[in-house]
């Protein structure tokens, strides 16, 4: 099967199950216009995150990697009125675009954008006693996956759900001897989750508009 088929099926999923959403269409258009890389989650994946927040009954969400805020908006829509998201973004320009998108989507009051290196922001969250979080979504620079997972555990509690995106990488995760830092980061995520007895996890391979990839998901015991 080809990526053309995967994209067509994704389009079918959206047309069959989703209502038209001019706001999210405008968010993606704004990201393109502002020169952000087109690496947002797909609409189907965004809805999955939103539903996951609802299924978990999440009130506090941590996102590592904001980009233009597309996934953030999806998760914000899955929160109750008093729910909050802390989202971490390295690039000031990306954060500026994201804040504008949050205003456009009417969710700014639910979102705290922290700008700077994520590891520094995570340390600050710990110092401020922010958390614990109910849902943590990791979608940033892949070589730091084990560091992000380590901080996620510090900011979690029993029952926290942790999702780590882009861990299959077109199947390259099988390459034990590769030198691709992103693949090494994906393998490190598997090693971390599989090696920590406080976590019970699995991974799901995905195909669709974003190609062949997947995510790891775990719950803190």
MINUTOR-599506 format. One record per atom (N, C-alpha, C): residue in one letter; atom name; y, x, z. Coordinates in pm, 1 decimal. Atoms other than C-alpha are relative to their C-alpha. Example, Ala and Ser with C-alpha at 12.3 -4.5 7.8 and 13.67 -1.06 7.14 Angstrom:
BEGIN
A|N|-119.0|89.0|0.0
A|CA|-450.0|1230.0|780.0
A|C|120.0|90.0|0.0
S|N|-119.0|-82.0|-6.0
S|CA|-106.0|1367.0|714.0
S|C|109.0|-77.0|73.0
This chain:
BEGIN
X|N|-119.4|84.3|0.0
X|CA|0.0|0.0|0.0
X|C|124.3|87.7|0.0
X|N|-120.0|-80.0|17.3
X|CA|348.9|118.5|-82.0
X|C|109.9|-44.1|96.5
X|N|-114.4|35.7|-83.2
X|CA|674.3|125.4|112.2
X|C|69.8|-124.2|-55.8
X|N|-58.5|120.2|59.4
X|CA|797.2|-137.3|-135.7
X|C|-63.4|-125.9|59.6
X|N|68.9|114.2|-60.8
X|CA|533.3|-374.6|1.7
X|C|39.3|-15.8|145.3
X|N|-38.5|6.4|-140.6
X|CA|619.5|-284.9|361.3
X|C|137.9|-65.2|15.1
X|N|-135.4|55.7|-7.0
X|CA|986.0|-364.7|298.1
X|C|-1.8|-148.9|-32.5
X|N|9.0|141.8|37.4
X|CA|895.5|-691.6|126.8
X|C|-55.3|-84.2|115.0
X|N|56.2|72.5|-113.7
X|CA|684.6|-795.0|425.5
X|C|102.7|-10.8|112.1
X|N|-107.3|6.7|-100.4
X|CA|968.6|-704.5|664.1
X|C|101.4|-108.4|-37.3
X|N|-94.0|103.3|45.9
X|CA|1200.3|-921.0|453.1
X|C|-58.3|-139.6|22.2
X|N|67.1|129.0|-21.9
X|CA|944.2|-1203.0|473.4
X|C|4.0|-37.9|148.3
X|N|-4.7|25.6|-144.3
X|CA|924.9|-1170.9|852.6
X|C|137.5|-51.7|40.6
X|N|-136.8|37.7|-38.1
X|CA|1303.3|-1191.6|884.8
X|C|35.8|-137.2|-56.2
X|N|-36.9|128.3|60.8
X|CA|1343.9|-1480.9|640.6
X|C|-78.6|-115.8|59.8
X|N|84.3|106.0|-55.4
X|CA|1060.1|-1676.1|802.3
X|C|31.4|-31.4|145.7
X|N|-8.7|15.7|-145.1
X|CA|1137.2|-1621.9|1169.7
X|C|141.4|8.5|57.1
X|N|-134.6|-22.4|-53.6
X|CA|1506.9|-1536.5|1204.3
X|C|100.0|-92.7|-67.6
X|N|-114.6|69.3|58.7
X|CA|1824.4|-1735.3|1152.2
X|C|93.6|103.1|-62.4
X|N|-102.4|-89.2|56.4
X|CA|2100.7|-1587.9|937.4
X|C|88.1|51.3|113.0
X|N|-78.0|-61.2|-107.9
X|CA|2302.8|-1347.2|1151.4
X|C|112.3|84.7|-58.9
X|N|-111.6|-75.3|58.0
X|CA|2638.3|-1251.1|997.2
X|C|53.6|108.3|91.5
X|N|-50.3|-100.4|-94.0
X|CA|2732.7|-1061.7|1313.3
X|C|-77.5|129.9|-11.5
X|N|79.2|-122.0|11.4
X|CA|2443.8|-818.9|1293.5
X|C|10.5|61.3|-138.8
X|N|-24.5|-53.1|134.7
X|CA|2491.9|-787.4|917.9
X|C|130.7|79.8|-1.7
X|N|-128.8|-68.3|-5.2
X|CA|2853.8|-690.3|990.1
X|C|-10.2|130.6|78.5
X|N|20.0|-122.8|-77.1
X|CA|2738.9|-435.5|1248.9
X|C|-59.1|109.5|-88.5
X|N|60.4|-100.1|88.7
X|CA|2517.3|-259.4|995.5
X|C|97.4|44.3|-108.4
X|N|-100.6|-34.8|100.8
X|CA|2795.4|-273.7|736.5
X|C|104.0|94.5|59.1
X|N|-97.4|-87.0|-65.5
X|CA|3039.3|-118.4|984.1
X|C|-57.8|139.4|21.4
X|N|63.9|-130.3|-18.1
X|CA|2791.8|159.3|1060.6
X|C|-0.1|78.6|-131.0
X|N|-1.3|-67.1|130.7
X|CA|2760.3|237.3|689.4
X|C|141.0|45.3|-35.8
X|N|-137.7|-30.8|37.4
X|CA|3135.0|224.5|635.1
X|C|55.7|117.8|79.7
X|N|-48.5|-107.7|-86.9
X|CA|3191.8|466.0|922.9
X|C|-83.2|127.7|-11.9
X|N|75.8|-121.7|28.3
X|CA|2940.0|716.2|788.4
X|C|-111.2|32.0|97.5
X|N|110.2|-24.9|-91.9
X|CA|2673.5|675.7|1054.9
X|C|-131.7|7.9|-77.2
X|N|128.5|-7.8|70.1
X|CA|2319.9|773.9|950.9
X|C|-74.5|-132.5|9.5
X|N|70.1|128.4|6.7
X|CA|2104.2|477.3|849.1
X|C|-136.0|10.0|69.1
X|N|124.0|-17.7|-76.0
X|CA|1848.0|528.3|1124.8
X|C|-11.3|-104.2|111.2
X|N|13.4|108.5|-96.7
X|CA|1896.9|203.9|1318.5
X|C|-143.0|-55.5|-5.4
X|N|126.7|73.2|4.9
X|CA|1587.9|10.8|1416.0
X|C|12.2|-110.0|-104.9
X|N|-3.0|112.5|92.8
X|CA|1489.4|-260.4|1169.4
X|C|30.3|-128.3|77.2
X|N|-24.5|128.7|-65.4
X|CA|1573.7|-624.2|1238.4
X|C|-122.7|-46.0|78.5
X|N|122.0|40.7|-69.2
X|CA|1210.7|-695.7|1328.8
X|C|-20.4|81.4|127.5
X|N|13.0|-83.7|-118.7
X|CA|1206.9|-401.6|1568.8
X|C|106.3|-36.1|104.5
X|N|-104.9|41.4|-92.5
X|CA|1539.1|-508.4|1718.4
X|C|-37.0|-126.7|74.2
X|N|42.5|125.1|-63.7
X|CA|1403.2|-857.1|1781.9
X|C|-113.4|26.6|98.6
X|N|105.9|-37.8|-93.5
X|CA|1096.8|-700.3|1941.4
X|C|59.9|49.5|130.7
X|N|-63.7|-51.2|-121.0
X|CA|1321.4|-514.2|2186.1
X|C|65.0|-112.6|79.7
X|N|-63.3|113.7|-66.3
X|CA|1511.6|-833.4|2261.1
X|C|-103.9|-85.4|72.0
X|N|106.0|78.7|-60.9
X|CA|1191.1|-1025.2|2325.4
X|C|-64.4|74.7|116.7
X|N|58.6|-79.8|-107.4
X|CA|1054.4|-739.4|2535.3
X|C|87.3|-8.7|125.6
X|N|-90.7|13.7|-114.6
X|CA|1364.1|-757.0|2757.3
X|C|-20.5|-136.1|67.5
X|N|20.6|133.6|-55.6
X|CA|1307.1|-1131.1|2798.7
X|C|-135.7|-11.6|68.0
X|N|134.4|5.4|-58.0
X|CA|932.6|-1096.5|2861.3
X|C|-2.5|73.1|134.3
X|N|-4.0|-79.0|-123.6
X|CA|999.9|-829.6|3123.4
X|C|90.1|-64.7|104.9
X|N|-98.0|54.6|-92.8
X|CA|1277.3|-1039.5|3279.6
X|C|101.7|104.6|39.9
X|N|-87.5|-113.5|-30.5
X|CA|1499.5|-732.7|3256.4
X|C|141.9|-45.7|32.2
X|N|-140.8|19.1|-33.3
X|CA|1840.2|-731.9|3420.3
X|C|78.4|129.1|-20.6
X|N|-63.7|-130.3|18.9
X|CA|1913.2|-360.3|3394.3
X|C|-77.1|78.3|-105.2
X|N|62.0|-72.3|111.2
X|CA|1843.5|-165.9|3075.9
X|C|70.8|133.6|-17.5
X|N|-53.1|-131.6|35.3
X|CA|1890.0|202.5|2996.8
X|C|-43.5|31.5|-141.9
X|N|29.2|-42.2|137.1
X|CA|1914.1|313.2|2634.8
X|C|48.8|143.5|-17.7
X|N|-36.7|-139.0|27.4
X|CA|1911.7|681.1|2541.7
X|C|8.6|15.3|-151.2
X|N|-24.8|-6.6|143.4
X|CA|2068.4|705.3|2195.4
X|C|59.4|-130.1|-50.6
X|N|-69.0|124.8|36.4
X|CA|2328.4|444.2|2100.5
X|C|15.1|-17.3|-149.5
X|N|-41.9|3.6|140.2
X|CA|2423.3|531.8|1741.5
X|C|112.6|-102.7|-13.7
X|N|-105.7|99.9|15.8
X|CA|2626.6|228.2|1625.4
X|C|-21.1|-125.0|83.0
X|N|19.1|109.8|-93.0
X|CA|2484.8|-4.8|1888.3
X|C|-82.0|-117.5|-50.2
X|N|77.7|111.0|55.0
X|CA|2258.8|-219.3|1668.6
X|C|-113.3|-39.8|94.6
X|N|108.7|30.6|-92.7
X|CA|1957.0|-192.3|1899.2
X|C|54.1|-46.1|134.8
X|N|-61.2|38.8|-127.5
X|CA|2185.7|-222.5|2201.7
X|C|34.1|-148.1|0.2
X|N|-37.2|141.7|10.8
X|CA|2312.6|-558.8|2079.6
X|C|-123.7|-87.9|7.1
X|N|123.7|77.7|-6.2
X|CA|1959.4|-684.6|2024.4
X|C|-47.8|-12.2|144.6
X|N|47.5|5.9|-137.8
X|CA|1863.7|-591.3|2380.8
X|C|95.1|-80.3|87.9
X|N|-97.2|76.1|-78.6
X|CA|2185.8|-734.0|2524.0
X|C|-23.1|-149.7|-15.5
X|N|26.6|141.9|24.2
X|CA|2095.8|-1066.1|2365.8
X|C|-122.1|-50.0|76.3
X|N|117.5|37.9|-75.6
X|CA|1770.9|-1063.4|2561.9
X|C|20.7|-0.1|150.4
X|N|-28.2|-7.8|-143.3
X|CA|1942.0|-1027.3|2899.4
X|C|62.8|-128.6|51.8
X|N|-70.6|113.8|-59.8
X|CA|2059.8|-1296.4|3139.2
X|C|149.7|28.0|5.9
X|N|-146.6|-12.3|0.9
X|CA|2433.1|-1356.6|3184.8
X|C|49.0|117.9|82.6
X|N|-43.5|-110.5|-85.0
X|CA|2455.5|-1096.3|3460.8
X|C|-74.3|130.1|-30.7
X|N|71.6|-120.6|37.5
X|CA|2236.4|-840.4|3280.8
X|C|94.2|109.3|-49.7
X|N|-82.6|-113.6|39.4
X|CA|2371.0|-494.3|3207.3
X|C|-83.2|105.9|-70.7
X|N|61.5|-112.5|70.5
X|CA|2289.0|-207.8|2969.6
X|C|89.0|122.9|17.8
X|N|-66.5|-129.7|8.3
X|CA|2383.5|155.2|3015.7
X|C|-57.8|70.6|-121.9
X|N|45.6|-65.9|122.1
X|CA|2366.0|328.4|2677.6
X|C|69.1|135.0|-14.1
X|N|-47.0|-137.9|3.0
X|CA|2405.9|703.3|2622.8
X|C|10.9|49.3|-143.4
X|N|-23.8|-48.3|135.9
X|CA|2556.2|857.7|2309.1
X|C|70.3|135.4|3.8
X|N|-57.6|-133.6|5.5
X|CA|2633.6|1219.1|2228.9
X|C|131.1|2.8|-75.9
X|N|-112.0|-14.4|92.3
X|CA|2882.0|1169.2|1944.8
X|C|112.3|-100.0|30.9
X|N|-110.8|91.7|-29.1
X|CA|3227.3|1025.2|2031.4
X|C|26.7|-99.8|-112.9
X|N|-24.6|92.6|111.4
X|CA|3265.2|877.3|1681.5
X|C|-102.2|-112.8|-0.8
X|N|102.8|103.7|-5.7
X|CA|2933.6|693.7|1710.2
X|C|31.3|-98.4|112.5
X|N|-30.3|86.7|-114.1
X|CA|3035.7|561.4|2050.7
X|C|117.6|-91.8|-30.0
X|N|-116.3|82.2|36.2
X|CA|3369.1|440.0|1913.1
X|C|-42.5|-114.8|-91.6
X|N|49.1|104.0|90.1
X|CA|3194.3|251.0|1632.7
X|C|-82.6|-102.2|78.4
X|N|84.0|89.9|-79.2
X|CA|2943.6|108.3|1880.6
X|C|84.4|-94.2|84.6
X|N|-85.7|85.8|-83.8
X|CA|3217.9|-19.8|2112.2
X|C|63.8|-110.2|-83.9
X|N|-55.7|101.1|88.8
X|CA|3380.3|-196.0|1819.2
X|C|-105.0|-104.7|-36.4
X|N|108.6|92.8|31.5
X|CA|3044.6|-348.0|1728.5
X|C|-31.9|-91.1|118.2
X|N|26.3|82.4|-118.8
X|CA|2993.5|-468.3|2085.6
X|C|105.2|-109.7|13.8
X|N|-106.6|100.7|-1.1
X|CA|3330.4|-643.0|2070.7
X|C|-29.1|-107.9|-104.3
X|N|30.1|92.8|109.7
X|CA|3232.5|-799.9|1737.3
X|C|-111.5|-96.3|40.1
X|N|116.2|80.9|-37.2
X|CA|2905.3|-924.8|1887.5
X|C|21.5|-77.9|130.1
X|N|-28.8|72.6|-123.0
X|CA|3066.8|-1051.5|2208.2
X|C|-85.4|40.6|118.4
X|N|86.3|-45.2|-110.3
X|CA|2851.1|-839.6|2440.2
X|C|60.0|117.9|77.0
X|N|-61.0|-116.9|-64.0
X|CA|3099.4|-574.8|2558.4
X|C|-8.9|-4.5|151.7
X|N|2.0|12.8|-145.9
X|CA|3095.7|-713.1|2911.1
X|C|-134.7|35.5|60.6
X|N|132.5|-34.3|-49.5
X|CA|2725.5|-631.0|2938.6
X|C|-34.3|147.5|-15.8
X|N|40.4|-133.6|44.3
X|CA|2739.2|-273.0|2812.5
X|C|94.0|107.2|52.9
X|N|-70.9|-119.5|-47.1
X|CA|2844.8|58.2|2968.9
X|C|-41.3|115.4|-89.6
X|N|27.8|-110.9|91.7
X|CA|2869.8|333.7|2706.3
X|C|39.5|130.9|67.4
X|N|-27.2|-132.5|-55.3
X|CA|2842.2|687.4|2841.3
X|C|-6.0|101.7|-114.4
X|N|-9.8|-94.2|112.2
X|CA|2953.2|962.9|2598.7
X|C|-19.0|142.8|51.1
X|N|24.9|-138.9|-35.9
X|CA|2824.0|1319.8|2615.8
X|C|-148.7|29.9|-11.0
X|N|142.7|-35.2|3.6
X|CA|2493.9|1509.7|2629.1
X|C|-79.5|-90.4|93.8
X|N|73.9|101.0|-76.4
X|CA|2232.7|1262.4|2749.4
X|C|-54.4|54.9|131.2
X|N|55.0|-53.9|-124.3
X|CA|2079.6|1495.9|3005.8
X|C|106.4|7.2|108.7
X|N|-109.0|0.9|-97.4
X|CA|2418.9|1531.1|3173.0
X|C|29.6|-142.2|46.8
X|N|-25.7|139.9|-36.2
X|CA|2473.9|1155.5|3162.0
X|C|-109.7|-54.2|91.0
X|N|110.3|45.4|-84.1
X|CA|2129.7|1095.2|3312.4
X|C|13.2|54.8|141.8
X|N|-21.9|-58.1|-132.6
X|CA|2204.2|1334.3|3597.0
X|C|111.1|-73.7|73.3
X|N|-110.2|73.7|-61.3
X|CA|2531.5|1149.7|3657.5
X|C|-46.1|-137.2|48.2
X|N|51.8|130.4|-42.0
X|CA|2349.6|815.0|3668.9
X|C|-78.3|12.6|129.5
X|N|76.0|-21.0|-122.8
X|CA|2115.5|954.7|3932.5
X|C|93.5|25.4|117.8
X|N|-96.1|-29.3|-107.2
X|CA|2408.2|1090.7|4135.1
X|C|73.5|-125.9|44.5
X|N|-72.5|123.4|-30.2
X|CA|2578.1|751.7|4115.6
X|C|-91.5|-110.5|53.4
X|N|99.1|100.0|-43.2
X|CA|2258.4|572.1|4222.3
X|C|1.5|-124.4|-88.2
X|N|8.3|110.4|96.2
X|CA|2273.4|359.1|3908.9
X|C|-147.9|-24.1|-30.3
X|N|140.3|32.9|19.6
X|CA|1945.7|179.3|3861.7
X|C|-58.9|-48.8|130.6
X|N|96.1|-31.9|105.9
X|CA|1659.5|144.4|3892.9
X|C|9.4|-98.8|-116.0
X|N|-4.4|81.2|120.7
X|CA|1622.2|8.6|3541.6
X|C|-133.4|-71.1|-20.5
X|N|119.5|79.4|28.4
X|CA|1377.7|-258.9|3430.8
X|C|-61.5|35.6|-134.8
X|N|43.9|-35.2|135.4
X|CA|1356.6|-144.5|3066.8
X|C|77.6|122.8|-42.6
X|N|-63.1|-124.4|46.0
X|CA|1426.2|201.8|2925.8
X|C|-46.0|25.0|-143.0
X|N|28.9|-22.9|141.8
X|CA|1449.0|262.1|2550.3
X|C|49.8|138.3|-37.1
X|N|-32.3|-138.8|34.3
X|CA|1439.6|626.0|2436.2
X|C|-3.9|14.4|-151.6
X|N|-10.3|-11.7|145.6
X|CA|1562.4|680.9|2080.3
X|C|110.7|98.6|-33.6
X|N|-103.0|-103.0|19.4
X|CA|1758.0|1005.7|2072.3
X|C|-66.2|123.0|-62.9
X|N|55.8|-121.2|59.1
X|CA|1689.0|1369.5|1976.2
X|C|-141.7|20.7|53.5
X|N|141.9|4.5|-34.9
X|CA|1311.6|1396.0|1973.6
X|C|-48.8|121.7|79.6
X|N|48.1|-112.7|-79.5
X|CA|1267.4|1752.4|2109.5
X|C|20.2|-18.1|150.0
X|N|-24.7|22.3|-141.9
X|CA|1409.6|1627.3|2439.9
X|C|-82.3|-114.7|58.4
X|N|79.7|111.3|-51.0
X|CA|1152.9|1347.5|2474.2
X|C|-56.4|24.6|140.0
X|N|55.4|-17.2|-135.2
X|CA|979.0|1505.9|2776.1
X|C|106.8|1.7|107.5
X|N|-110.0|1.0|-96.7
X|CA|1312.6|1561.2|2948.8
X|C|49.6|-142.0|24.7
X|N|-45.4|138.2|-15.7
X|CA|1418.9|1203.9|2880.6
X|C|-102.2|-82.3|78.0
X|N|104.0|73.0|-72.8
X|CA|1086.4|1071.5|3005.3
X|C|0.3|38.2|147.7
X|N|-7.0|-43.6|-139.4
X|CA|1117.9|1280.1|3320.0
X|C|113.7|-69.2|73.3
X|N|-112.6|69.9|-61.2
X|CA|1461.2|1133.1|3389.5
X|C|-27.6|-149.9|9.2
X|N|33.3|142.5|-3.3
X|CA|1334.5|786.5|3301.4
X|C|-82.6|-32.4|123.7
X|N|82.0|24.5|-117.9
X|CA|1077.4|818.1|3577.1
X|C|83.9|2.8|127.5
X|N|-87.3|-6.0|-118.0
X|CA|1349.3|911.7|3825.1
X|C|86.4|-124.5|12.5
X|N|-89.1|116.2|0.9
X|CA|1551.6|607.2|3722.9
X|C|-77.3|-131.4|-12.7
X|N|86.0|117.1|14.4
X|CA|1257.8|365.8|3714.4
X|C|-50.3|-45.0|136.6
X|N|70.5|49.4|-118.4
X|CA|1058.0|165.4|3965.7
X|C|-131.7|-58.9|-48.2
X|N|125.5|64.1|40.1
X|CA|718.0|2.0|3969.3
X|C|30.8|-122.9|-85.1
X|N|-22.6|110.9|91.6
X|CA|708.4|-238.5|3676.3
X|C|97.5|30.2|-111.6
X|N|-90.6|-37.1|108.9
X|CA|967.9|-59.5|3464.4
X|C|-78.8|26.1|-128.2
X|N|59.7|-22.2|131.2
X|CA|881.2|-63.7|3094.3
X|C|79.6|107.4|-72.8
X|N|-62.9|-110.0|72.6
X|CA|953.8|252.6|2894.9
X|C|-50.7|-1.8|-143.8
X|N|33.5|-2.8|142.4
X|CA|962.5|253.8|2514.8
X|C|59.4|127.3|-60.4
X|N|-44.8|-123.0|66.1
X|CA|984.4|580.5|2320.0
X|C|-24.1|-16.2|-150.0
X|N|8.5|30.3|142.6
X|CA|1059.1|538.3|1949.4
X|C|-32.8|124.0|-83.0
X|N|22.2|-104.0|101.8
X|CA|955.0|740.9|1642.1
X|C|-100.7|105.9|43.9
X|N|99.2|-95.5|-49.2
X|CA|638.6|897.8|1780.9
X|C|-115.8|23.6|-96.6
X|N|109.6|-18.0|96.4
X|CA|412.0|871.7|1473.5
X|C|41.8|90.4|-115.7
X|N|-61.3|-91.7|96.2
X|CA|638.4|1033.1|1213.2
X|C|-86.1|21.0|-124.7
X|N|79.9|-6.7|122.8
X|CA|443.5|949.4|897.0
X|C|-136.0|64.1|22.5
X|N|129.6|-57.7|-32.2
X|CA|125.9|1063.2|1072.4
X|C|4.6|147.1|36.4
X|N|-10.7|-143.4|-29.4
X|CA|260.1|1415.2|1130.2
X|C|-27.2|30.6|146.9
X|N|32.1|-22.2|-140.9
X|CA|197.4|1364.6|1503.5
X|C|-138.1|63.5|16.2
X|N|131.9|-61.4|-5.9
X|CA|-158.3|1479.9|1423.7
X|C|4.3|151.8|-16.6
X|N|-10.5|-142.5|33.6
X|CA|-31.9|1826.0|1327.6
X|C|18.7|83.5|127.6
X|N|-5.2|-78.9|-123.0
X|CA|-116.7|2046.1|1625.2
X|C|73.2|132.3|-18.6
X|N|-53.1|-134.0|23.5
X|CA|10.3|2363.4|1461.1
X|C|132.7|-0.8|-74.8
X|N|-125.3|8.2|73.1
X|CA|328.1|2236.3|1297.7
X|C|116.7|59.9|76.5
X|N|-119.2|-57.9|-61.6
X|CA|671.5|2377.9|1364.0
X|C|120.5|-93.3|-9.8
X|N|-106.7|99.2|5.8
X|CA|872.4|2060.2|1317.4
X|C|32.6|-42.9|142.7
X|N|-38.1|28.7|-138.9
X|CA|1066.4|2012.7|1641.4
X|C|-12.2|-148.3|32.2
X|N|11.0|143.2|-24.2
X|CA|1067.1|1635.1|1598.3
X|C|-145.4|-41.8|22.9
X|N|142.5|27.6|-19.4
X|CA|689.6|1625.0|1565.3
X|C|-45.2|53.0|136.1
X|N|34.1|-55.0|-130.9
X|CA|655.9|1853.4|1867.1
X|C|50.9|-91.6|111.4
X|N|-54.0|93.5|-98.4
X|CA|879.0|1609.7|2055.5
X|C|-84.0|-125.7|11.5
X|N|87.6|117.2|-2.2
X|CA|656.4|1319.6|1954.5
X|C|-128.9|30.4|75.6
X|N|123.4|-38.2|-68.7
X|CA|344.7|1502.5|2070.8
X|C|25.7|19.1|149.5
X|N|-34.5|-18.9|-141.5
X|CA|522.9|1591.6|2395.0
X|C|9.9|-133.8|72.4
X|N|-6.5|133.0|-60.6
X|CA|586.1|1221.3|2457.1
X|C|-140.0|-49.9|33.6
X|N|138.0|39.5|-26.8
X|CA|214.0|1150.9|2425.5
X|C|-56.7|78.1|118.7
X|N|51.6|-83.1|-109.1
X|CA|133.2|1442.3|2656.4
X|C|56.4|-44.4|133.4
X|N|-64.8|42.2|-124.4
X|CA|382.1|1321.7|2915.4
X|C|-60.8|-130.2|50.0
X|N|50.1|131.8|-40.8
X|CA|266.6|960.5|2918.0
X|C|-147.7|7.0|38.5
X|N|142.8|-11.1|-28.6
X|CA|-100.7|1051.4|2905.5
X|C|-31.2|83.0|122.9
X|N|25.5|-91.1|-110.3
X|CA|-63.9|1312.9|3175.7
X|C|59.1|-42.3|133.0
X|N|-63.8|45.2|-124.0
X|CA|131.4|1115.0|3436.4
X|C|-75.2|-123.0|50.8
X|N|81.6|111.7|-49.0
X|CA|-91.3|893.2|3650.1
X|C|82.4|-116.5|52.8
X|N|-86.5|112.6|-36.9
X|CA|210.3|679.2|3738.9
X|C|25.9|-91.6|-119.4
X|N|-26.5|74.8|121.9
X|CA|222.5|555.3|3379.1
X|C|-129.2|-52.2|-60.3
X|N|109.5|57.6|77.3
X|CA|-11.2|323.6|3191.1
X|C|57.4|-36.6|-135.7
X|N|-67.8|17.4|128.0
X|CA|69.0|337.2|2822.3
X|C|-92.6|-7.4|-119.2
X|N|67.5|-1.2|128.7
X|CA|-29.8|298.7|2462.4
X|C|105.4|31.2|-106.0
X|N|-93.3|-18.1|110.8
X|CA|126.0|348.0|2120.2
X|C|-39.9|-92.6|-112.9
X|N|20.1|91.9|111.3
X|CA|164.0|119.8|1821.1
X|C|52.4|64.9|-127.3
X|N|-46.6|-45.6|130.5
X|CA|178.0|240.2|1461.5
X|C|71.4|-115.2|-70.0
X|N|-75.4|102.6|70.7
X|CA|432.5|53.2|1251.0
X|C|25.9|43.0|-144.0
X|N|-49.6|-20.6|135.6
X|CA|512.0|15.8|882.4
X|C|102.8|-109.5|-26.1
X|N|-102.8|98.7|29.4
X|CA|809.4|-164.4|735.4
X|C|118.6|64.4|-67.3
X|N|-121.8|-49.0|64.0
X|CA|1166.2|-111.6|623.5
X|C|33.6|142.7|41.9
X|N|-27.8|-135.8|-48.8
X|CA|1178.1|208.7|831.4
X|C|-110.5|97.7|-36.0
X|N|107.5|-89.4|40.0
X|CA|865.7|353.7|669.3
X|C|-117.0|-6.1|96.8
X|N|118.2|-8.4|-84.7
X|CA|556.4|465.5|860.0
X|C|34.0|78.3|125.4
X|N|-33.2|-65.8|-126.1
X|CA|619.9|543.0|1224.1
X|C|-66.8|-77.4|112.6
X|N|57.8|71.8|-110.9
X|CA|557.1|386.5|1562.7
X|C|70.7|32.0|129.0
X|N|-62.6|-21.0|-130.8
X|CA|649.0|373.1|1928.5
X|C|-107.7|7.5|106.5
X|N|82.7|-0.2|-119.7
X|CA|490.2|454.3|2260.7
X|C|62.0|-94.9|101.0
X|N|-47.7|92.5|-102.1
X|CA|516.9|197.9|2537.8
X|C|-84.5|18.3|124.5
X|N|70.1|-22.2|-124.8
X|CA|427.9|241.0|2901.8
X|C|65.6|-80.4|110.1
X|N|-52.3|67.0|-117.7
X|CA|467.2|64.0|3232.7
X|C|-20.8|92.7|119.4
X|N|8.5|-81.5|-120.4
X|CA|536.3|239.6|3560.6
X|C|-82.9|-75.4|103.3
X|N|89.7|64.9|-96.2
X|CA|259.2|164.1|3808.6
X|C|61.0|-3.8|140.4
